């Protein structure tokens, strides 16, 4: 079961991180995605294992790509970097499959 659309009350803009180039990070063209956005500080572990404070959590459809280091603009207009991007898939169980993204 995919997260119900009525829960995705916000829109975010995602610029997926493509990698580093000689001139700095490279990002894909911006795409708009339906989301649920929660502005709340919490501690998470980054890709390097260090604890960092995430200021925002975003829930997306499970098919939405949003790799770490991507840029996300939330409804308030703030643009932040992705710390973690986790796919939650119940494997057919009646759980709301979704992608959870934490932002700086």
N, C-alpha and C positions, 0 to 999 in steps of 0.2 A: 504494500500500500504506500503510495507516494503522499507526502505531506499535502493536506488539502489546500487548494488555491485560496480559499477564504482566509486562511491564516497568513498568507503572504500579502500584507497590507501596505508595504512600502515598495519603493523602487530604488535600486542602487545602480551605479555605473561602475563597470569592472573593466580595467585595463590589465589583461593577463600578462604576467611576466614571461618573457621569452628567453631571457639570458642576458649576459653581459657582452658588450661590444667594446671596441677601442675608445668609444666616446661615452661609455657609461651603460646603464641598464637599457634594455630594449623591451618595449611593451606592444601588445597587439592593439588594434583599433578598439576604441571603447564600445562596449555593449551594455544595454540596459537590461536589468533582470528584476523580476519580482522577488521580494524578500520580506523577511521579518527582521527588524533591527532592534536590538536591545543595547542601549548605551549604559553600560555598567562595568565598572572596573573589576577585574579578577586576575589572579596570577595563573599563568600558563607556562609550559615549557616550550621554548623555541626549537628550531631544527637542530641547533647545536647543543641542546640539553640544558641551557641556561634558563633560569626563571625570569620571566619578563611580565610586565603588567599590560594586560589587554584592556583597552578602554571600551571596546564595542564587540558584540557578538552578532553575526549575521547568519540567518538560516535561509538556504536557497533550495531550489529543486535539486535532486540528486544528480541530474544530468548536466548541471551548470559547472563548467570548468572555472576554477579560481585558485591557481597554484600559489604557494607561499611566495612572498615578495611582490605579488601583484598589487596594483593600486585600486582602491575602492572608494568611491565617493558616496557618502550616505545622504539621506534626505536633508540633513541640516546644512549640507554644502561642504562639510569637512571631508578631506581626502586623506586616507590612511593606508599604511602598508599591511599586507596580510602576514600574520605571524604563523598561524596554523590553518590548514584546510583539511577537514576530516569528513569522510563519507560514512554515513550511518545507513546500513542496509540490513533489514531484518531477515533477508533470505526467504521471503514469502510469509513470514509471520505478520500478524496484523499490527505492525508498528509504523509510525510515520517516517518512511525513508526520506532522508534529506542530506544536504551538505552543510556542515557547520564551519563557519570561518571566523577567526578571531583577528581583530585589528589593533594596531598600535594606538 
